[in-house]
Amino acid sequence: MATPFIPSSFGRAPRNPAEKINSGYKAWEFQIYLIGLGPALFRHILAQEYWVNYCKYVSGVRILQKWVISPDDLKRGHKLLCEFTREFENLYYQRRPDRIHFIRQSIHLLTHIASETIRLGPLSCYSQWTIESAIGNLGEEIRQDRDPYVNIAQQGVLHAQLNSILAMFPYLNLSKEESLPRGAKDLGQGYALLRACQTTAEVVTEAEAAVILRYWEQMDWPNLNTWPRSVK
């Protein structure tokens, strides 16, 4: 029921954890399920003290995953995660030394996020998510399948050069309106309305396919014979 309300930038909705959690459940699925949907989904399932403890974890992580964190928010997030860790050990292990081998290291590591944020900056600025997103964005810019690694390296160089120029001369940056996709409308305050875009490939007619193939040959694009005769 929550699936239609999950932004498309998050990927598809998490799979059923009862069926998939031990067979390739991805990190982003855990994040959406536990940090995004969990507080609402578990409200009437968990006992009150367990649910409140869990919400402290979610709140602390949400605060410390921000790109920009104020000192007050940093203190509040650290306090929530410390309370969560202590209560978690009381609720699930009773803090007994003979059960210490059950305690996951990831629970204890939550208490170090705030201090590491002071030392290195917000985690979101240097986490694996950022690197994966950068690789994905560079990969999307490749327009031919010859020498893909050379192409992606060149795209990285171009981005680094452009970022350096814009850091030195910010006034050269294009306006937001000019950088929006075709057909988009700037709504202000960082929001834009994007035009409708078909996401599922649809088979074309023979006449349409003939025109596309003729243009394909004129442009000398590769993989002409492997096109499945569908577009989106």
C-alpha contacts under 8 A as a table, 3 or more apart, distances in Angstrom:
res1	aa1	res2	aa2	distance
1	M	4	P	7.12
2	A	5	F	5.63
2	A	6	I	6.85
3	T	6	I	5.48
3	T	13	A	5.72
6	I	10	F	6.98
6	I	13	A	7.04
7	P	10	F	5.64
7	P	11	G	7.62
8	S	11	G	5.45
8	S	12	R	6.91
10	F	13	A	7.96
10	F	28	W	7.83
13	A	29	E	7.43
14	P	17	P	7.85
14	P	29	E	4.79
14	P	30	F	7.59
14	P	32	I	7.02
14	P	33	Y	6.59
15	R	19	E	7.92
15	R	20	K	6.63
15	R	25	Y	7.77
15	R	29	E	7.39
16	N	19	E	5.56
16	N	20	K	6.07
16	N	21	I	7.61
17	P	20	K	4.99
17	P	21	I	4.54
17	P	25	Y	7.65
18	A	21	I	6.35
19	E	22	N	7.78
20	K	23	S	5.13
20	K	24	G	6.82
20	K	25	Y	5.94
21	I	24	G	6.85
21	I	25	Y	4.98
22	N	25	Y	6.56
25	Y	29	E	6.58
25	Y	30	F	7.30
26	K	29	E	5.20
26	K	30	F	6.53
27	A	30	F	5.15
27	A	31	Q	6.25
28	W	31	Q	4.87
28	W	32	I	6.16
29	E	32	I	5.28
29	E	33	Y	5.97
30	F	33	Y	5.11
30	F	34	L	5.74
30	F	35	I	7.77
31	Q	34	L	5.41
31	Q	35	I	5.28
31	Q	36	G	6.78
32	I	35	I	5.61
32	I	36	G	4.66
32	I	37	L	6.23
33	Y	36	G	5.71
33	Y	37	L	5.10
33	Y	38	G	5.65
34	L	37	L	6.14
34	L	38	G	4.69
34	L	39	P	7.65
34	L	58	V	7.62
35	I	38	G	6.11
35	I	39	P	7.59
35	I	58	V	5.46
35	I	61	V	7.81
35	I	62	R	7.44
36	G	39	P	7.38
37	L	40	A	5.91
37	L	41	L	6.11
38	G	41	L	4.97
38	G	42	F	5.67
39	P	42	F	5.66
39	P	43	R	6.04
39	P	51	W	7.70
39	P	54	Y	7.73
39	P	55	C	6.29
39	P	58	V	7.76
40	A	43	R	5.35
41	L	44	H	7.38
41	L	45	I	7.71
42	F	45	I	4.94
42	F	46	L	5.78
42	F	51	W	7.16
43	R	46	L	6.20
43	R	51	W	6.53
44	H	47	A	7.73
46	L	50	Y	6.02
46	L	51	W	5.47
47	A	50	Y	5.42
47	A	51	W	6.09
48	Q	51	W	5.16
48	Q	52	V	6.13
49	E	52	V	5.25
49	E	53	N	6.16
50	Y	53	N	5.11
50	Y	54	Y	6.15
50	Y	91	L	7.62
51	W	54	Y	5.00
51	W	55	C	6.15
52	V	55	C	5.07
52	V	56	K	6.42
53	N	56	K	5.31
53	N	57	Y	6.76
53	N	84	F	5.61
53	N	87	E	6.75
53	N	88	F	6.98
54	Y	57	Y	5.18
54	Y	58	V	6.46
54	Y	84	F	7.20
55	C	58	V	4.96
55	C	59	S	5.98
56	K	59	S	5.15
56	K	60	G	6.01
56	K	80	L	5.43
56	K	81	L	6.59
56	K	83	E	7.54
56	K	84	F	5.77
57	Y	60	G	5.25
57	Y	61	V	6.14
57	Y	80	L	6.78
57	Y	81	L	5.71
57	Y	84	F	5.76
58	V	61	V	5.27
58	V	62	R	6.07
59	S	62	R	5.18
59	S	63	I	6.24
59	S	77	G	7.24
59	S	80	L	7.31
60	G	63	I	5.26
60	G	64	L	6.27
60	G	76	R	7.55
60	G	77	G	4.32
60	G	78	H	6.76
60	G	79	K	7.94
60	G	80	L	5.37
60	G	81	L	5.47
61	V	64	L	5.15
61	V	65	Q	6.00
61	V	77	G	7.15
61	V	81	L	7.65
62	R	65	Q	5.28
62	R	66	K	6.85
63	I	66	K	5.82
63	I	69	I	7.47
63	I	73	D	6.77
63	I	74	L	7.41
63	I	77	G	5.75
64	L	69	I	7.16
64	L	74	L	6.82
64	L	77	G	6.26
64	L	113	I	7.45
64	L	114	A	7.25
64	L	122	P	7.03
64	L	123	L	7.46
65	Q	122	P	6.85
65	Q	123	L	6.32
65	Q	124	S	5.74
66	K	69	I	6.11
66	K	122	P	6.87
66	K	124	S	6.74
67	W	122	P	6.05
67	W	123	L	7.97
67	W	124	S	6.03
67	W	125	C	6.72
68	V	122	P	7.05
69	I	73	D	6.09
69	I	74	L	6.27
69	I	122	P	7.34
70	S	73	D	5.18
70	S	74	L	6.16
71	P	74	L	4.99
71	P	75	K	6.28
72	D	75	K	5.19
72	D	76	R	6.19
73	D	76	R	4.95
73	D	77	G	5.95
74	L	77	G	5.19
74	L	78	H	6.12
74	L	114	A	6.28
75	K	78	H	5.14
75	K	79	K	6.10
75	K	114	A	7.62
76	R	79	K	5.10
76	R	80	L	6.23
77	G	80	L	5.18
77	G	81	L	6.28
77	G	114	A	7.50
78	H	81	L	5.26
78	H	82	C	6.11
78	H	111	T	6.74
78	H	113	I	7.56
78	H	114	A	5.68
79	K	82	C	5.20
79	K	83	E	6.15
80	L	83	E	5.16
80	L	84	F	6.06
81	L	84	F	4.90
81	L	85	T	6.07
81	L	110	L	6.30
81	L	111	T	6.15
82	C	85	T	5.17
82	C	86	R	6.25
82	C	110	L	7.66
82	C	111	T	5.70
83	E	86	R	5.30
83	E	87	E	6.04
84	F	87	E	5.22
84	F	88	F	5.74
85	T	88	F	5.02
85	T	89	E	6.31
85	T	107	I	6.36
85	T	108	H	6.86
85	T	110	L	7.71
85	T	111	T	7.61
86	R	89	E	5.40
86	R	90	N	6.41
87	E	90	N	4.95
87	E	91	L	5.99
88	F	91	L	5.16
88	F	92	Y	5.94
88	F	93	Y	7.70
89	E	92	Y	5.45
89	E	93	Y	5.07
89	E	94	Q	5.89
89	E	95	R	5.35
89	E	103	I	7.85
90	N	93	Y	5.69
90	N	94	Q	4.14
90	N	95	R	5.41
91	L	94	Q	5.87
93	Y	96	R	6.19
93	Y	99	R	6.32
93	Y	100	I	7.74
93	Y	102	F	7.84
93	Y	103	I	7.84
95	R	99	R	7.49
95	R	100	I	7.57
96	R	99	R	5.47
96	R	100	I	6.73
97	P	100	I	5.23
98	D	101	H	7.50
99	R	102	F	5.62
99	R	103	I	7.45
100	I	103	I	5.46
101	H	104	R	7.93
103	I	107	I	7.33
104	R	107	I	5.62
104	R	108	H	7.33
105	Q	108	H	5.36
105	Q	109	L	6.21
106	S	109	L	5.00
106	S	110	L	6.56
107	I	110	L	5.66
107	I	111	T	7.90
108	H	111	T	5.90
108	H	112	H	7.76
109	L	112	H	5.42
109	L	113	I	7.03
110	L	113	I	5.58
111	T	114	A	7.09
112	H	115	S	5.50
112	H	116	E	6.17
113	I	116	E	5.15
113	I	117	T	6.06
113	I	123	L	7.95
114	A	117	T	4.99
114	A	118	I	6.47
115	S	118	I	5.18
115	S	119	R	6.35
116	E	119	R	4.91
116	E	120	L	5.78
116	E	121	G	7.16
117	T	120	L	5.30
117	T	121	G	4.42
117	T	122	P	5.00
117	T	123	L	6.48
118	I	121	G	5.73
118	I	122	P	7.89
120	L	123	L	7.91
121	G	125	C	7.19
122	P	125	C	5.69
122	P	126	Y	7.67
123	L	126	Y	5.74
123	L	127	S	5.73
124	S	127	S	5.32
124	S	129	W	7.55
124	S	130	T	7.01
125	C	130	T	6.78
126	Y	130	T	6.35
126	Y	131	I	7.59
127	S	130	T	5.62
127	S	131	I	7.01
128	Q	131	I	5.13
128	Q	132	E	6.10
129	W	132	E	5.17
129	W	133	S	6.07
130	T	133	S	5.13
130	T	134	A	6.19
131	I	134	A	5.09
131	I	135	I	6.23
132	E	135	I	5.13
132	E	136	G	6.10
133	S	136	G	5.01
133	S	137	N	6.06
134	A	137	N	5.12
134	A	138	L	6.16
135	I	138	L	5.21
135	I	139	G	6.05
136	G	139	G	5.02
136	G	140	E	6.27
137	N	140	E	5.22
137	N	141	E	6.75
138	L	141	E	5.32
138	L	142	I	7.10
138	L	152	I	6.02
138	L	155	Q	6.38
138	L	156	G	6.91
139	G	142	I	5.57
139	G	152	I	6.34
140	E	143	R	7.85
141	E	152	I	7.91
141	E	155	Q	7.56
142	I	145	D	7.63
142	I	148	P	7.18
142	I	151	N	6.55
142	I	152	I	6.71
144	Q	148	P	7.43
144	Q	222	P	7.68
145	D	148	P	5.74
147	D	150	V	5.41
147	D	151	N	6.27
148	P	151	N	5.02
148	P	152	I	6.13
149	Y	152	I	5.17
149	Y	153	A	6.09
150	V	153	A	5.17
150	V	154	Q	6.18
151	N	154	Q	5.10
151	N	155	Q	6.25
152	I	155	Q	5.02
152	I	156	G	6.27
153	A	156	G	5.09
153	A	157	V	6.36
154	Q	157	V	5.03
154	Q	158	L	6.23
155	Q	158	L	5.08
155	Q	159	H	6.21
156	G	159	H	5.17
156	G	160	A	6.21
157	V	160	A	5.12
157	V	161	Q	6.18
158	L	161	Q	5.12
158	L	162	L	6.11
159	H	162	L	5.09
159	H	163	N	6.01
160	A	163	N	5.15
160	A	164	S	6.15
161	Q	164	S	5.15
161	Q	165	I	6.30
162	L	165	I	5.13
162	L	166	L	6.18
163	N	166	L	5.14
163	N	167	A	6.03
164	S	167	A	5.11
164	S	168	M	6.39
165	I	168	M	5.25
165	I	169	F	5.92
165	I	170	P	7.82
166	L	169	F	4.89
166	L	170	P	4.74
166	L	171	Y	7.60
166	L	172	L	6.47
166	L	173	N	6.33
167	A	170	P	5.75
169	F	172	L	5.90
169	F	173	N	7.98
170	P	173	N	5.71
174	L	178	E	6.40
174	L	179	S	6.59
175	S	178	E	5.40
175	S	179	S	6.47
176	K	179	S	5.16
176	K	180	L	6.32
176	K	186	D	7.94
177	E	180	L	5.47
177	E	185	K	7.89
177	E	186	D	6.32
180	L	184	A	6.18
180	L	185	K	7.87
180	L	186	D	7.86
181	P	184	A	5.63
181	P	194	L	7.56
183	G	194	L	6.85
183	G	195	R	5.64
184	A	192	A	6.67
184	A	193	L	5.58
184	A	194	L	4.48
184	A	195	R	5.62
185	K	192	A	5.57
185	K	193	L	5.04
185	K	194	L	6.55
186	D	191	Y	6.49
186	D	192	A	4.50
186	D	193	L	6.41
187	L	190	G	7.47
187	L	191	Y	5.34
187	L	192	A	5.06
187	L	193	L	6.66
188	G	191	Y	5.58
188	G	192	A	7.11
198	Q	201	A	7.70
198	Q	232	K	5.53
199	T	232	K	6.11
200	T	232	K	5.86
201	A	230	S	5.67
201	A	231	V	4.91
201	A	232	K	4.44
202	E	230	S	5.07
202	E	231	V	5.45
202	E	232	K	6.11
203	V	229	R	5.91
203	V	230	S	4.07
203	V	231	V	6.57
204	V	208	E	5.99
204	V	209	A	6.17
204	V	229	R	6.11
204	V	230	S	5.45
204	V	231	V	7.03
205	T	208	E	5.19
205	T	209	A	6.10
206	E	209	A	5.04
206	E	210	A	6.15
207	A	210	A	5.20
207	A	211	V	6.51
208	E	211	V	5.29
208	E	212	I	6.26
209	A	212	I	5.11
209	A	213	L	6.02
209	A	229	R	6.36
210	A	213	L	5.19
210	A	214	R	6.14
211	V	214	R	5.15
211	V	215	Y	6.33
212	I	215	Y	5.19
212	I	216	W	6.01
213	L	216	W	4.78
213	L	217	E	6.24
213	L	224	L	7.43
214	R	217	E	5.30
214	R	218	Q	6.43
215	Y	218	Q	5.02
215	Y	219	M	6.24
216	W	219	M	5.28
216	W	220	D	6.21
216	W	221	W	5.83
216	W	224	L	7.10
217	E	220	D	4.96
217	E	221	W	6.63
217	E	224	L	7.72
221	W	224	L	6.98
223	N	226	T	5.43
223	N	227	W	6.80
224	L	227	W	5.87
227	W	230	S	7.64
